[in-house]
Amino acid sequence: MNIGIIGGGMTGLVLAQRLSEYGHVVTVFENNKQLGGLTTYHDYGSFVWDRFYHVILPSDTHLINFIRDVGLGNKLRWRGTLTGFYEQKKFYSISNAIEFLRFPPLNFIDKIRLAITLLYGSRINNWRSLEKILVEDWLLKISGKGTYEKLWKPLLLAKLGDNYKRISAVFIWAYIKRLFSARDSSLKKEQLGYVVGGYKTLFDHLEKLICSNGSQIHTGVAVKHIAPHPTGGIWVEFQGKKEHFDKVIFTAPVNILQEVTANELVNISSDRNSVEYLGVICMVLITRKALVPYYVVNIADKNIPFTGIIGMSNLVGLEETAGYHVTFLPKYILSSDPLLKQPDDELRQLFFQGIRLMFPELKADDIVAAHINRATKVQPLQVLNYSTLVPKVNTENDDFFVLNTSQFINDSVNNNAVVRHVEEFLQKSAFLN
Ligand SMILES: Cc1cc2nc3c(=O)[nH]c(=O)nc-3n(C[C@H](O)[C@H](O)[C@H](O)COP(=O)(O)OP(=O)(O)OC[C@H]3O[C@@H](n4cnc5c(N)ncnc54)[C@H](O)[C@@H]3O)c2cc1C
């Protein structure tokens, strides 16, 4: 079959590799000049690494198996890392059982309630009732006020910014489920992973595999219109041309789906703006010395303008980053927030106010560069009853499919979930028959 895939992010490329390996002729259309979408890479001057921080958890079995299947198993690396909390101008490590029990901000009862929440959350299988409850209410009920304020709230802020207030409990349930097996069974150390060379290694490799099977990838090409062809199949319009495909799979965000797709193909269940997205501004600080010993620090301090710290170089060897330390400082905001459009220099100034408060000892000489990266559509906001807002594809047209992260109704958005959704999609569809 001749298949068009819209979007050359992780979803589009995993689909393209699987379908082309199976013998289909695939054409991928990617709007940006380079592949990878949100998982893409960035040239930081003396090295190339992911544009945003990405980590692989031991529980990401679908992703790990995919990486092994395409022949890159020997490029996976694992390392023990630490988790930190920043509260009342102090850093705390809660990276093993003893530190967890010692974590001063939580009293004994708080800790018991935290352990109960983790155990209870990890055992829930039916998420439906959780999407009717706000995450804040659910956590307050199970964990109590102390644990909520001192531990869960900073974590929610780090992941979602202030938008956590509108999110359903499905978010934290999916998070607990995914995270639970990140630690080894003795709860001594977190093992986290990455691919040598970052995600660029995977994307370069996938591009070679896809194109060696006779399929093709167009980068720097925005699809403008998708419509049903009168005699069957689908038209895809780009750069003033029209190409006919037997089937088309759309993987870009839902607002683009609404913009470029003919009304007969998709039926958005409710109004145009029903699915809201989170965006992120992420400062990438390149320094001569490490800022923190942790892979991740959750911040519970309103004076700090970013919502977390990701010490990438505590996971990734310094040989990957020309000997420099790389720290990501994300700030999650609604995709409609005007801050996302603020010039880089103003954002740098804002973020440096927080850096000076947290690291007064950091000297100008220690800083090599500070890059501002941003993305407007990171993940749909999983508000109450999110499953009822997900766009429904009109099944009257058997040749058009939508597979994007807006359809993840009971998952956090990550590349393991992407690979799993692609696998489930291929199993349900007739592509592999
Ligand atoms: C800050 C941050 C941290 C993250 N951390 C992790 C992590 O630690 N672990 C993890 O597993 N995941 C992480 N993720 C999530 C991961 O990046 C996503 O799961 C993944 O990128 C989703 O891929 P996708 O292909 O579905 O969507 P996207 O990456 O959004 O891909 C969609 C593609 O469609 C293209 N497109 C849009 N419009 C058009 C058009 N008209 N024509 C052609 N192409 C078009 C876009 O350019 C884009 O490349 C993180 C993401 C961010 C932003």
The ligand as a Gaussian input file, in Angstrom:
#p B3LYP/6-31G(d) Opt

LIG

0 1
 C       10.262000      19.386000      27.745000
 C        9.910000      17.989000      27.321000
 C       10.410000      16.909000      28.029000
 C       10.071000      15.608000      27.673000
 N       10.624000      14.574000      28.357000
 C       10.380000      13.310000      27.967000
 C       11.046000      12.228000      28.601000
 O       11.850000      12.403000      29.499000
 N       10.767000      10.961000      28.172000
 C        9.887000      10.716000      27.152000
 O        9.692000       9.543000      26.785000
 N        9.239000      11.724000      26.538000
 C        9.455000      13.009000      26.916000
 N        8.842000      14.046000      26.268000
 C        7.732000      13.749000      25.345000
 C        8.138000      13.381000      23.937000
 O        8.940000      14.394000      23.400000
 C        6.826000      13.160000      23.150000
 O        6.262000      11.970000      23.627000
 C        6.979000      12.967000      21.695000
 O        7.796000      13.943000      21.114000
 C        5.639000      12.990000      20.973000
 O        5.897000      12.738000      19.612000
 P        4.838000      12.948000      18.479000
 O        5.450000      12.485000      17.203000
 O        3.554000      12.324000      18.861000
 O        4.548000      14.511000      18.445000
 P        5.522000      15.729000      17.942000
 O        6.880000      15.513000      18.461000
 O        4.777000      16.937000      18.295000
 O        5.531000      15.496000      16.367000
 C        4.557000      16.024000      15.493000
 C        5.282000      16.474000      14.238000
 O        4.342000      16.929000      13.276000
 C        4.951000      17.984000      12.557000
 N        3.924000      18.777000      11.872000
 C        3.056000      19.668000      12.427000
 N        2.267000      20.204000      11.464000
 C        2.640000      19.658000      10.305000
 C        2.214000      19.820000       8.946000
 N        1.213000      20.653000       8.617000
 N        2.823000      19.096000       7.973000
 C        3.833000      18.242000       8.291000
 N        4.276000      18.064000       9.557000
 C        3.692000      18.746000      10.539000
 C        5.701000      18.763000      13.642000
 O        6.690000      19.595000      13.099000
 C        6.259000      17.630000      14.504000
 O        7.548000      17.253000      14.103000
 C        9.187000      15.365000      26.585000
 C        8.706000      16.450000      25.842000
 C        9.068000      17.751000      26.205000
 C        8.558000      18.888000      25.373000

